[in-house]
Amino acid sequence: MPTPRENILTALHGALQTFPATTLRGDVLPERVPTTGLLILRDGEPGEPEVTLSPLRYHYQHRAEIEAVVQCAARDAAFDTLCASIGAAIAADRTLGGLCDWVEAEAPRAVDLAVEGAASLKAATVTVVLHYTTADPLG
């Protein structure tokens, strides 16, 4: 049976799959970036939880990461559209169907990457903070 953490990450991955961009989870950057863009969800770090007693609960602010990559002629506009789409998907359901208390994204940290013999890449890491509570730190 999947843990609450896995259910939350699966729901976030599902929300990202509504885009025309190719969406992967935990994969390496492929040799070719699709013209529609690429998103790679990284599980990230749950961090140290705050703990409450009676009943025992662990409150996490899990920091997952989404790598957003575009490689096309209009890469600045495509990159902006891709990042805005991530924000719109998160804003559409800030609880991921009730699995989280709150989901919020941080501003992307963009970088241009030169590729020998091809159009350069524009990429960023978008940190997504997942606020949730579990009864077990391994759950």
N, CA, C and O atoms as a GROMACS GRO file, in nm:
protein
  556
    1MET      N    1   0.085  -0.118   0.000
    1MET     CA    2   0.000   0.000   0.000
    1MET      C    3   0.090   0.124   0.000
    1MET      O    4   0.181   0.134   0.082
    2PRO      N    5   0.066   0.219  -0.091
    2PRO     CA    6   0.150   0.338  -0.096
    2PRO      C    7   0.136   0.425   0.029
    2PRO      O    8   0.029   0.432   0.090
    3THR      N    9   0.244   0.490   0.064
    3THR     CA   10   0.245   0.580   0.179
    3THR      C   11   0.181   0.714   0.140
    3THR      O   12   0.167   0.742   0.021
    4PRO      N   13   0.141   0.795   0.238
    4PRO     CA   14   0.089   0.929   0.205
    4PRO      C   15   0.188   1.010   0.121
    4PRO      O   16   0.146   1.079   0.028
    5ARG      N   17   0.317   1.001   0.152
    5ARG     CA   18   0.419   1.074   0.075
    5ARG      C   19   0.416   1.032  -0.072
    5ARG      O   20   0.418   1.117  -0.161
    6GLU      N   21   0.411   0.902  -0.097
    6GLU     CA   22   0.408   0.852  -0.235
    6GLU      C   23   0.279   0.893  -0.305
    6GLU      O   24   0.281   0.929  -0.423
    7ASN      N   25   0.166   0.887  -0.234
    7ASN     CA   26   0.039   0.931  -0.292
    7ASN      C   27   0.045   1.078  -0.333
    7ASN      O   28  -0.008   1.115  -0.438
    8ILE      N   29   0.107   1.161  -0.250
    8ILE     CA   30   0.118   1.304  -0.279
    8ILE      C   31   0.206   1.328  -0.400
    8ILE      O   32   0.170   1.406  -0.489
    9LEU      N   33   0.321   1.261  -0.406
    9LEU     CA   34   0.411   1.279  -0.520
    9LEU      C   35   0.348   1.226  -0.649
    9LEU      O   36   0.367   1.284  -0.756
   10THR      N   37   0.275   1.117  -0.639
   10THR     CA   38   0.204   1.064  -0.756
   10THR      C   39   0.097   1.161  -0.803
   10THR      O   40   0.080   1.180  -0.924
   11ALA      N   41   0.025   1.223  -0.710
   11ALA     CA   42  -0.078   1.322  -0.747
   11ALA      C   43  -0.016   1.445  -0.811
   11ALA      O   44  -0.070   1.500  -0.907
   12LEU      N   45   0.099   1.490  -0.759
   12LEU     CA   46   0.168   1.604  -0.819
   12LEU      C   47   0.215   1.569  -0.960
   12LEU      O   48   0.201   1.650  -1.052
   13HIS      N   49   0.270   1.451  -0.977
   13HIS     CA   50   0.312   1.406  -1.110
   13HIS      C   51   0.193   1.401  -1.206
   13HIS      O   52   0.204   1.441  -1.322
   14GLY      N   53   0.080   1.352  -1.157
   14GLY     CA   54  -0.041   1.348  -1.239
   14GLY      C   55  -0.088   1.486  -1.280
   14GLY      O   56  -0.132   1.505  -1.393
   15ALA      N   57  -0.079   1.582  -1.189
   15ALA     CA   58  -0.119   1.720  -1.221
   15ALA      C   59  -0.029   1.778  -1.330
   15ALA      O   60  -0.075   1.854  -1.414
   16LEU      N   61   0.099   1.742  -1.328
   16LEU     CA   62   0.193   1.792  -1.428
   16LEU      C   63   0.172   1.726  -1.564
   16LEU      O   64   0.210   1.783  -1.667
   17GLN      N   65   0.114   1.608  -1.566
   17GLN     CA   66   0.093   1.537  -1.692
   17GLN      C   67  -0.020   1.594  -1.776
   17GLN      O   68  -0.044   1.546  -1.886
   18THR      N   69  -0.088   1.696  -1.727
   18THR     CA   70  -0.195   1.759  -1.805
   18THR      C   71  -0.138   1.855  -1.909
   18THR      O   72  -0.213   1.905  -1.992
   19PHE      N   73  -0.007   1.881  -1.906
   19PHE     CA   74   0.056   1.972  -2.002
   19PHE      C   75   0.093   1.898  -2.129
   19PHE      O   76   0.105   1.776  -2.129
   20PRO      N   77   0.112   1.975  -2.238
   20PRO     CA   78   0.164   1.911  -2.359
   20PRO      C   79   0.311   1.870  -2.345
   20PRO      O   80   0.358   1.785  -2.420
   21ALA      N   81   0.383   1.928  -2.250
   21ALA     CA   82   0.522   1.892  -2.228
   21ALA      C   83   0.533   1.748  -2.180
   21ALA      O   84   0.443   1.697  -2.113
   22THR      N   85   0.642   1.683  -2.214
   22THR     CA   86   0.669   1.548  -2.165
   22THR      C   87   0.700   1.557  -2.016
   22THR      O   88   0.782   1.638  -1.974
   23THR      N   89   0.636   1.472  -1.936
   23THR     CA   90   0.654   1.476  -1.791
   23THR      C   91   0.707   1.342  -1.743
   23THR      O   92   0.648   1.237  -1.767
   24LEU      N   93   0.821   1.346  -1.674
   24LEU     CA   94   0.885   1.227  -1.621
   24LEU      C   95   0.896   1.240  -1.469
   24LEU      O   96   0.879   1.348  -1.413
   25ARG      N   97   0.925   1.129  -1.404
   25ARG     CA   98   0.947   1.132  -1.259
   25ARG      C   99   1.076   1.057  -1.227
   25ARG      O  100   1.086   0.937  -1.248
   26GLY      N  101   1.173   1.131  -1.175
   26GLY     CA  102   1.297   1.071  -1.130
   26GLY      C  103   1.388   1.021  -1.240
   26GLY      O  104   1.484   0.949  -1.211
   27ASP      N  105   1.363   1.056  -1.364
   27ASP     CA  106   1.445   1.009  -1.475
   27ASP      C  107   1.562   1.104  -1.501
   27ASP      O  108   1.564   1.216  -1.452
   28VAL      N  109   1.658   1.057  -1.579
   28VAL     CA  110   1.769   1.142  -1.621
   28VAL      C  111   1.725   1.226  -1.741
   28VAL      O  112   1.630   1.190  -1.811
   29LEU      N  113   1.794   1.336  -1.763
   29LEU     CA  114   1.764   1.422  -1.877
   29LEU      C  115   1.793   1.344  -2.005
   29LEU      O  116   1.905   1.298  -2.025
   30PRO      N  117   1.693   1.329  -2.092
   30PRO     CA  118   1.716   1.254  -2.216
   30PRO      C  119   1.807   1.331  -2.311
   30PRO      O  120   1.830   1.451  -2.294
   31GLU      N  121   1.860   1.261  -2.411
   31GLU     CA  122   1.949   1.325  -2.508
   31GLU      C  123   1.878   1.432  -2.588
   31GLU      O  124   1.938   1.533  -2.624
   32ARG      N  125   1.751   1.412  -2.616
   32ARG     CA  126   1.674   1.510  -2.693
   32ARG      C  127   1.558   1.562  -2.608
   32ARG      O  128   1.487   1.485  -2.543
   33VAL      N  129   1.542   1.693  -2.612
   33VAL     CA  130   1.431   1.756  -2.540
   33VAL      C  131   1.316   1.772  -2.639
   33VAL      O  132   1.336   1.827  -2.747
   34PRO      N  133   1.196   1.725  -2.606
   34PRO     CA  134   1.082   1.740  -2.697
   34PRO      C  135   1.055   1.888  -2.726
   34PRO      O  136   1.083   1.975  -2.643
   35THR      N  137   1.001   1.916  -2.843
   35THR     CA  138   0.974   2.055  -2.881
   35THR      C  139   0.872   2.120  -2.788
   35THR      O  140   0.869   2.243  -2.777
   36THR      N  141   0.789   2.042  -2.723
   36THR     CA  142   0.688   2.096  -2.631
   36THR      C  143   0.745   2.121  -2.492
   36THR      O  144   0.676   2.176  -2.406
   37GLY      N  145   0.870   2.082  -2.469
   37GLY     CA  146   0.933   2.102  -2.339
   37GLY      C  147   0.937   1.973  -2.259
   37GLY      O  148   0.880   1.871  -2.298
   38LEU      N  149   1.005   1.979  -2.146
   38LEU     CA  150   1.025   1.862  -2.063
   38LEU      C  151   1.016   1.901  -1.917
   38LEU      O  152   1.072   2.003  -1.875
   39LEU      N  153   0.945   1.821  -1.838
   39LEU     CA  154   0.937   1.837  -1.693
   39LEU      C  155   0.982   1.707  -1.629
   39LEU      O  156   0.938   1.599  -1.667
   40ILE      N  157   1.072   1.719  -1.530
   40ILE     CA  158   1.115   1.601  -1.455
   40ILE      C  159   1.090   1.629  -1.307
   40ILE      O  160   1.150   1.719  -1.249
   41LEU      N  161   1.001   1.553  -1.247
   41LEU     CA  162   0.971   1.566  -1.104
   41LEU      C  163   1.073   1.485  -1.025
   41LEU      O  164   1.091   1.366  -1.049
   42ARG      N  165   1.139   1.552  -0.932
   42ARG     CA  166   1.232   1.487  -0.839
   42ARG      C  167   1.165   1.482  -0.702
   42ARG      O  168   1.104   1.580  -0.660
   43ASP      N  169   1.176   1.368  -0.633
   43ASP     CA  170   1.107   1.349  -0.506
   43ASP      C  171   1.149   1.450  -0.400
   43ASP      O  172   1.068   1.488  -0.316
   44GLY      N  173   1.274   1.493  -0.401
   44GLY     CA  174   1.319   1.595  -0.307
   44GLY      C  175   1.337   1.543  -0.166
   44GLY      O  176   1.359   1.424  -0.144
   45GLU      N  177   1.328   1.635  -0.070
   45GLU     CA  178   1.355   1.606   0.070
   45GLU      C  179   1.236   1.640   0.158
   45GLU      O  180   1.180   1.749   0.148
   46PRO      N  181   1.195   1.547   0.244
   46PRO     CA  182   1.086   1.580   0.336
   46PRO      C  183   1.130   1.672   0.449
   46PRO      O  184   1.047   1.741   0.508
   47GLY      N  185   1.259   1.676   0.480
   47GLY     CA  186   1.309   1.761   0.587
   47GLY      C  187   1.271   1.708   0.725
   47GLY      O  188   1.214   1.599   0.737
   48GLU      N  189   1.304   1.785   0.826
   48GLU     CA  190   1.272   1.748   0.963
   48GLU      C  191   1.127   1.789   0.993
   48GLU      O  192   1.090   1.905   0.973
   49PRO      N  193   1.046   1.696   1.041
   49PRO     CA  194   0.907   1.731   1.069
   49PRO      C  195   0.892   1.802   1.203
   49PRO      O  196   0.975   1.788   1.293
   50GLU      N  197   0.786   1.879   1.214
   50GLU     CA  198   0.742   1.925   1.345
   50GLU      C  199   0.656   1.812   1.401
   50GLU      O  200   0.581   1.748   1.326
   51VAL      N  201   0.666   1.786   1.529
   51VAL     CA  202   0.596   1.673   1.589
   51VAL      C  203   0.497   1.726   1.693
   51VAL      O  204   0.530   1.811   1.775
   52THR      N  205   0.375   1.673   1.687
   52THR     CA  206   0.277   1.701   1.791
   52THR      C  207   0.240   1.568   1.857
   52THR      O  208   0.246   1.463   1.794
   53LEU      N  209   0.202   1.574   1.983
   53LEU     CA  210   0.168   1.455   2.059
   53LEU      C  211   0.018   1.451   2.087
   53LEU      O  212  -0.049   1.554   2.087
   54SER      N  213  -0.032   1.333   2.109
   54SER     CA  214  -0.169   1.309   2.153
   54SER      C  215  -0.274   1.367   2.059
   54SER      O  216  -0.336   1.468   2.093
   55PRO      N  217  -0.294   1.310   1.944
   55PRO     CA  218  -0.226   1.194   1.889
   55PRO      C  219  -0.093   1.234   1.824
   55PRO      O  220  -0.073   1.349   1.785
   56LEU      N  221  -0.003   1.137   1.815
   56LEU     CA  222   0.128   1.160   1.756
   56LEU      C  223   0.113   1.187   1.607
   56LEU      O  224   0.055   1.107   1.534
   57ARG      N  225   0.164   1.302   1.562
   57ARG     CA  226   0.158   1.340   1.420
   57ARG      C  227   0.289   1.407   1.380
   57ARG      O  228   0.351   1.478   1.460
   58TYR      N  229   0.329   1.383   1.256
   58TYR     CA  230   0.449   1.442   1.198
   58TYR      C  231   0.405   1.538   1.087
   58TYR      O  232   0.340   1.496   0.991
   59HIS      N  233   0.442   1.664   1.100
   59HIS     CA  234   0.400   1.768   1.006
   59HIS      C  235   0.521   1.806   0.919
   59HIS      O  236   0.620   1.860   0.968
   60TYR      N  237   0.510   1.775   0.790
   60TYR     CA  238   0.622   1.795   0.697
   60TYR      C  239   0.601   1.916   0.607
   60TYR      O  240   0.488   1.955   0.576
   61GLN      N  241   0.712   1.974   0.567
   61GLN     CA  242   0.718   2.072   0.459
   61GLN      C  243   0.817   2.013   0.358
   61GLN      O  244   0.933   2.055   0.350
   62HIS      N  245   0.768   1.917   0.283
   62HIS     CA  246   0.847   1.840   0.188
   62HIS      C  247   0.880   1.928   0.067
   62HIS      O  248   0.791   1.991   0.010
   63ARG      N  249   1.008   1.933   0.027
   63ARG     CA  250   1.053   2.016  -0.084
   63ARG      C  251   1.084   1.926  -0.204
   63ARG      O  252   1.194   1.873  -0.216
   64ALA      N  253   0.986   1.911  -0.292
   64ALA     CA  254   1.006   1.839  -0.418
   64ALA      C  255   1.058   1.939  -0.521
   64ALA      O  256   1.042   2.060  -0.504
   65GLU      N  257   1.120   1.888  -0.628
   65GLU     CA  258   1.172   1.976  -0.731
   65GLU      C  259   1.123   1.933  -0.867
   65GLU      O  260   1.113   1.814  -0.897
   66ILE      N  261   1.092   2.032  -0.949
   66ILE     CA  262   1.053   2.008  -1.088
   66ILE      C  263   1.159   2.073  -1.176
   66ILE      O  264   1.181   2.194  -1.168
   67GLU      N  265   1.224   1.993  -1.259
   67GLU     CA  266   1.317   2.048  -1.357
   67GLU      C  267   1.237   2.077  -1.484
   67GLU      O  268   1.176   1.988  -1.541
   68ALA      N  269   1.239   2.203  -1.527
   68ALA     CA  270   1.169   2.245  -1.648
   68ALA      C  271   1.274   2.279  -1.753
   68ALA      O  272   1.365   2.358  -1.727
   69VAL      N  273   1.262   2.219  -1.872
   69VAL     CA  274   1.361   2.237  -1.978
   69VAL      C  275   1.291   2.260  -2.110
   69VAL      O  276   1.196   2.189  -2.145
   70VAL      N  277   1.338   2.360  -2.185
   70VAL     CA  278   1.290   2.383  -2.321
   70VAL      C  279   1.410   2.400  -2.414
   70VAL      O  280   1.516   2.446  -2.372
   71GLN      N  281   1.390   2.362  -2.540
   71GLN     CA  282   1.494   2.378  -2.642
   71GLN      C  283   1.422   2.398  -2.775
   71GLN      O  284   1.385   2.303  -2.843
   72CYS      N  285   1.405   2.524  -2.811
   72CYS     CA  286   1.339   2.556  -2.937
   72CYS      C  287   1.378   2.699  -2.976
   72CYS      O  288   1.449   2.767  -2.902
   73ALA      N  289   1.333   2.743  -3.093
   73ALA     CA  290   1.369   2.876  -3.142
   73ALA      C  291   1.316   2.986  -3.049
   73ALA      O  292   1.387   3.082  -3.021
   74ALA      N  293   1.195   2.972  -3.002
   74ALA     CA  294   1.133   3.072  -2.914
   74ALA      C  295   1.141   3.024  -2.770
   74ALA      O  296   1.039   3.018  -2.700
   75ARG      N  297   1.261   2.989  -2.726
   75ARG     CA  298   1.276   2.924  -2.596
   75ARG      C  299   1.237   3.011  -2.478
   75ARG      O  300   1.188   2.959  -2.378
   76ASP      N  301   1.258   3.143  -2.487
   76ASP     CA  302   1.221   3.229  -2.374
   76ASP      C  303   1.070   3.228  -2.352
   76ASP      O  304   1.023   3.215  -2.238
   77ALA      N  305   0.994   3.242  -2.460
   77ALA     CA  306   0.848   3.240  -2.450
   77ALA      C  307   0.798   3.101  -2.408
   77ALA      O  308   0.708   3.090  -2.326
   78ALA      N  309   0.858   2.996  -2.466
   78ALA     CA  310   0.817   2.860  -2.431
   78ALA      C  311   0.847   2.829  -2.285
   78ALA      O  312   0.768   2.764  -2.217
   79PHE      N  313   0.962   2.876  -2.237
   79PHE     CA  314   0.999   2.855  -2.097
   79PHE      C  315   0.902   2.927  -2.004
   79PHE      O  316   0.858   2.871  -1.904
   80ASP      N  317   0.870   3.051  -2.038
   80ASP     CA  318   0.776   3.129  -1.956
   80ASP      C  319   0.640   3.060  -1.952
   80ASP      O  320   0.578   3.052  -1.845
   81THR      N  321   0.594   3.011  -2.065
   81THR     CA  322   0.465   2.941  -2.071
   81THR      C  323   0.468   2.814  -1.987
   81THR      O  324   0.372   2.783  -1.916
   82LEU      N  325   0.578   2.740  -1.995
   82LEU     CA  326   0.589   2.616  -1.920
   82LEU      C  327   0.587   2.643  -1.769
   82LEU      O  328   0.518   2.573  -1.695
   83CYS      N  329   0.662   2.743  -1.724
   83CYS     CA  330   0.664   2.777  -1.580
   83CYS      C  331   0.528   2.828  -1.533
   83CYS      O  332   0.483   2.794  -1.424
   84ALA      N  333   0.462   2.909  -1.616
   84ALA     CA  334   0.329   2.958  -1.580
   84ALA      C  335   0.229   2.843  -1.571
   84ALA      O  336   0.139   2.846  -1.488
   85SER      N  337   0.246   2.742  -1.655
   85SER     CA  338   0.157   2.625  -1.652
   85SER      C  339   0.174   2.547  -1.522
   85SER      O  340   0.076   2.497  -1.466
   86ILE      N  341   0.298   2.536  -1.474
   86ILE     CA  342   0.322   2.469  -1.346
   86ILE      C  343   0.248   2.543  -1.235
   86ILE      O  344   0.180   2.481  -1.152
   87GLY      N  345   0.261   2.676  -1.235
   87GLY     CA  346   0.192   2.756  -1.134
   87GLY      C  347   0.041   2.742  -1.141
   87GLY      O  348  -0.026   2.733  -1.039
   88ALA      N  349  -0.012   2.740  -1.263
   88ALA     CA  350  -0.157   2.726  -1.281
   88ALA      C  351  -0.206   2.590  -1.232
   88ALA      O  352  -0.313   2.581  -1.171
   89ALA      N  353  -0.131   2.485  -1.260
   89ALA     CA  354  -0.171   2.350  -1.215
   89ALA      C  355  -0.173   2.341  -1.064
   89ALA      O  356  -0.262   2.279  -1.006
   90ILE      N  357  -0.076   2.402  -0.999
   90ILE     CA  358  -0.070   2.400  -0.852
   90ILE      C  359  -0.183   2.484  -0.794
   90ILE      O  360  -0.248   2.443  -0.698
   91ALA      N  361  -0.207   2.602  -0.852
   91ALA     CA  362  -0.313   2.690  -0.802
   91ALA      C  363  -0.452   2.628  -0.821
   91ALA      O  364  -0.543   2.657  -0.744
   92ALA      N  365  -0.468   2.544  -0.921
   92ALA     CA  366  -0.598   2.482  -0.948
   92ALA      C  367  -0.641   2.386  -0.837
   92ALA      O  368  -0.760   2.367  -0.814
   93ASP      N  369  -0.544   2.325  -0.768
   93ASP     CA  370  -0.577   2.232  -0.660
   93ASP      C  371  -0.464   2.233  -0.558
   93ASP      O  372  -0.374   2.150  -0.564
   94ARG      N  373  -0.469   2.326  -0.465
   94ARG     CA  374  -0.363   2.345  -0.367
   94ARG      C  375  -0.355   2.234  -0.263
   94ARG      O  376  -0.264   2.234  -0.180
   95THR      N  377  -0.448   2.140  -0.265
   95THR     CA  378  -0.442   2.027  -0.170
   95THR      C  379  -0.421   1.893  -0.240
   95THR      O  380  -0.420   1.789  -0.175
   96LEU      N  381  -0.404   1.895  -0.371
   96LEU     CA  382  -0.387   1.772  -0.449
   96LEU      C  383  -0.495   1.669  -0.416
   96LEU      O  384  -0.467   1.554  -0.382
   97GLY      N  385  -0.618   1.714  -0.425
   97GLY     CA  386  -0.731   1.626  -0.399
   97GLY      C  387  -0.747   1.591  -0.252
   97GLY      O  388  -0.802   1.486  -0.220
   98GLY      N  389  -0.701   1.677  -0.163
   98GLY     CA  390  -0.714   1.653  -0.020
   98GLY      C  391  -0.599   1.576   0.042
   98GLY      O  392  -0.602   1.546   0.162
   99LEU      N  393  -0.495   1.544  -0.036
   99LEU     CA  394  -0.381   1.469   0.017
   99LEU      C  395  -0.285   1.557   0.096
   99LEU      O  396  -0.216   1.509   0.186
  100CYS      N  397  -0.282   1.686   0.064
  100CYS     CA  398  -0.191   1.782   0.130
  100CYS      C  399  -0.272   1.887   0.203
  100CYS      O  400  -0.390   1.909   0.172
  101ASP      N  401  -0.209   1.951   0.300
  101ASP     CA  402  -0.270   2.068   0.362
  101ASP      C  403  -0.256   2.189   0.270
  101ASP      O  404  -0.346   2.272   0.263
  102TRP      N  405  -0.142   2.198   0.200
  102TRP     CA  406  -0.116   2.312   0.113
  102TRP      C  407   0.001   2.279   0.021
  102TRP      O  408   0.095   2.209   0.061
  103VAL      N  409  -0.004   2.329  -0.102
  103VAL     CA  410   0.104   2.314  -0.198
  103VAL      C  411   0.138   2.451  -0.252
  103VAL      O  412   0.049   2.527  -0.290
  104GLU      N  413   0.267   2.483  -0.255
  104GLU     CA  414   0.308   2.612  -0.311
  104GLU      C  415   0.440   2.595  -0.384
  104GLU      O  416   0.525   2.515  -0.346
  105ALA      N  417   0.454   2.673  -0.491
  105ALA     CA  418   0.577   2.670  -0.570
  105ALA      C  419   0.660   2.794  -0.540
  105ALA      O  420   0.607   2.901  -0.510
  106GLU      N  421   0.791   2.778  -0.550
  106GLU     CA  422   0.882   2.891  -0.538
  106GLU      C  423   0.923   2.936  -0.677
  106GLU      O  424   0.904   2.862  -0.774
  107ALA      N  425   0.977   3.055  -0.688
  107ALA     CA  426   1.018   3.109  -0.817
  107ALA      C  427   1.127   3.022  -0.879
  107ALA      O  428   1.214   2.970  -0.808
  108PRO      N  429   1.123   3.005  -1.011
  108PRO     CA  430   1.224   2.922  -1.077
  108PRO      C  431   1.361   2.989  -1.077
  108PRO      O  432   1.373   3.111  -1.080
  109ARG      N  433   1.464   2.906  -1.073
  109ARG     CA  434   1.602   2.952  -1.087
  109ARG      C  435   1.648   2.912  -1.227
  109ARG      O  436   1.694   2.800  -1.248
  110ALA      N  437   1.635   3.005  -1.322
  110ALA     CA  438   1.661   2.975  -1.463
  110ALA      C  439   1.809   2.983  -1.497
  110ALA      O  440   1.884   3.058  -1.435
  111VAL      N  441   1.849   2.904  -1.596
  111VAL     CA  442   1.985   2.902  -1.647
  111VAL      C  443   1.981   2.868  -1.796
  111VAL      O  444   1.900   2.785  -1.839
  112ASP      N  445   2.067   2.932  -1.875
  112ASP     CA  446   2.083   2.898  -2.016
  112ASP      C  447   2.201   2.803  -2.030
  112ASP      O  448   2.308   2.827  -1.974
  113LEU      N  449   2.181   2.695  -2.104
  113LEU     CA  450   2.285   2.594  -2.122
  113LEU      C  451   2.317   2.580  -2.270
  113LEU      O  452   2.229   2.548  -2.350
  114ALA      N  453   2.442   2.605  -2.307
  114ALA     CA  454   2.483   2.590  -2.446
  114ALA      C  455   2.498   2.442  -2.480
  114ALA      O  456   2.545   2.362  -2.400
  115VAL      N  457   2.455   2.407  -2.602
  115VAL     CA  458   2.466   2.270  -2.650
  115VAL      C  459   2.542   2.276  -2.782
  115VAL      O  460   2.501   2.345  -2.875
  116GLU      N  461   2.652   2.204  -2.790
  116GLU     CA  462   2.734   2.207  -2.910
  116GLU      C  463   2.658   2.148  -3.029
  116GLU      O  464   2.612   2.034  -3.024
  117GLY      N  465   2.646   2.226  -3.136
  117GLY     CA  466   2.581   2.179  -3.257
  117GLY      C  467   2.430   2.178  -3.253
  117GLY      O  468   2.366   2.120  -3.341
  118ALA      N  469   2.371   2.242  -3.154
  118ALA     CA  470   2.224   2.244  -3.142
  118ALA      C  471   2.182   2.374  -3.072
  118ALA      O  472   2.264   2.448  -3.020
  119ALA      N  473   2.051   2.398  -3.073
  119ALA     CA  474   1.998   2.514  -3.003
  119ALA      C  475   2.022   2.498  -2.854
  119ALA      O  476   2.017   2.387  -2.800
  120SER      N  477   2.050   2.609  -2.787
  120SER     CA  478   2.076   2.601  -2.643
  120SER      C  479   1.949   2.568  -2.566
  120SER      O  480   1.837   2.585  -2.615
  121LEU      N  481   1.969   2.522  -2.444
  121LEU     CA  482   1.858   2.487  -2.355
  121LEU      C  483   1.832   2.602  -2.259
  121LEU      O  484   1.923   2.674  -2.221
  122LYS      N  485   1.709   2.618  -2.222
  122LYS     CA  486   1.674   2.705  -2.110
  122LYS      C  487   1.610   2.612  -2.008
  122LYS      O  488   1.515   2.540  -2.038
  123ALA      N  489   1.664   2.616  -1.888
  123ALA     CA  490   1.619   2.522  -1.785
  123ALA      C  491   1.608   2.592  -1.651
  123ALA      O  492   1.668   2.698  -1.629
  124ALA      N  493   1.531   2.531  -1.563
  124ALA     CA  494   1.518   2.583  -1.426
  124ALA      C  495   1.475   2.470  -1.335
  124ALA      O  496   1.418   2.369  -1.377
  125THR      N  497   1.503   2.492  -1.209
  125THR     CA  498   1.450   2.406  -1.105
  125THR      C  499   1.343   2.485  -1.031
  125THR      O  500   1.368   2.595  -0.982
  126VAL      N  501   1.224   2.428  -1.025
  126VAL     CA  502   1.113   2.490  -0.952
  126VAL      C  503   1.089   2.405  -0.828
  126VAL      O  504   1.052   2.288  -0.837
  127THR      N  505   1.112   2.465  -0.712
  127THR     CA  506   1.087   2.393  -0.586
  127THR      C  507   0.939   2.404  -0.551
  127THR      O  508   0.880   2.512  -0.554
  128VAL      N  509   0.881   2.290  -0.518
  128VAL     CA  510   0.740   2.284  -0.478
  128VAL      C  511   0.737   2.235  -0.333
  128VAL      O  512   0.786   2.126  -0.302
  129VAL      N  513   0.679   2.315  -0.246
  129VAL     CA  514   0.671   2.280  -0.104
  129VAL      C  515   0.535   2.214  -0.078
  129VAL      O  516   0.430   2.272  -0.103
  130LEU      N  517   0.541   2.092  -0.026
  130LEU     CA  518   0.422   2.011   0.002
  130LEU      C  519   0.404   2.004   0.153
  130LEU      O  520   0.486   1.943   0.222
  131HIS      N  521   0.300   2.065   0.205
  131HIS     CA  522   0.271   2.063   0.348
  131HIS      C  523   0.173   1.950   0.375
  131HIS      O  524   0.061   1.951   0.324
  132TYR      N  525   0.215   1.853   0.456
  132TYR     CA  526   0.126   1.741   0.488
  132TYR      C  527   0.159   1.684   0.625
  132TYR      O  528   0.264   1.713   0.683
  133THR      N  529   0.069   1.602   0.675
  133THR     CA  530   0.082   1.541   0.807
  133THR      C  531   0.065   1.390   0.794
  133THR      O  532  -0.020   1.341   0.720
  134THR      N  533   0.151   1.317   0.868
  134THR     CA  534   0.140   1.171   0.872
  134THR      C  535   0.144   1.123   1.016
  134THR      O  536   0.185   1.197   1.106
  135ALA      N  537   0.101   1.000   1.038
  135ALA     CA  538   0.106   0.941   1.170
  135ALA      C  539   0.236   0.865   1.193
  135ALA      O  540   0.265   0.821   1.304
  136ASP      N  541   0.315   0.849   1.086
  136ASP     CA  542   0.438   0.770   1.094
  136ASP      C  543   0.543   0.836   1.005
  136ASP      O  544   0.512   0.868   0.890
  137PRO      N  545   0.665   0.859   1.053
  137PRO     CA  546   0.766   0.924   0.970
  137PRO      C  547   0.810   0.839   0.850
  137PRO      O  548   0.867   0.893   0.755
  138LEU      N  549   0.783   0.710   0.852
  138LEU     CA  550   0.813   0.626   0.736
  138LEU      C  551   0.693   0.610   0.644
  138LEU      O  552   0.702   0.546   0.540
  139GLY      N  553   0.581   0.668   0.683
  139GLY     CA  554   0.458   0.654   0.605
  139GLY      C  555   0.427   0.766   0.515
  139GLY      O  556   0.326   0.764   0.446
   0.00000   0.00000   0.00000
